[in-house]
Amino acid sequence: MHVAWDDQLARYDFGSGHPMAPVRVEMTIELARAFGLFSAAGVSVEAPAPADEWQLEMVHIQRRPGIRSTRRRASRPPGASTRPAGPAGRHLSS
């Protein structure tokens, strides 16, 4: 199992009332550490690479379709789908 984690992730605030409040994220990671999850066989922990503009659009364009510009469309990798990918690379329906 791979755990994408960096302490900076706990500093991101999704806004009041969002269930992923920074304190909850920090407590979850501390609990996982206390139970030895991160040192278990087959578990790796690594900081995630920052998403590029195209990857961010894969998630956010469905909610705000007007934000995509011609420049952004042109920057999509050749042969890439115009639909956002969901879990396991399956494309989300429009």
Stockholm file with secondary structure:
# STOCKHOLM 1.0

chainA/1-94         MHVAWDDQLARYDFGSGHPMAPVRVEMTIELARAFGLFSAAGVSVEAPAPADEWQLEMVHIQRRPGIRSTRRRASRPPGASTRPAGPAGRHLSS
#=GR chainA/1-94 SS CEEECCGGGGGCCCCTTCSCCHHHHHHHHHHHHHTTGGGSTTCEEECCCCCCHHHHHHHHTTTCGGGCCHHHHHTSCTTCCSSCBCGGGCBCCC
#=GC SS_cons        CEEECCGGGGGCCCCTTCSCCHHHHHHHHHHHHHTTGGGSTTCEEECCCCCCHHHHHHHHTTTCGGGCCHHHHHTSCTTCCSSCBCGGGCBCCC
//
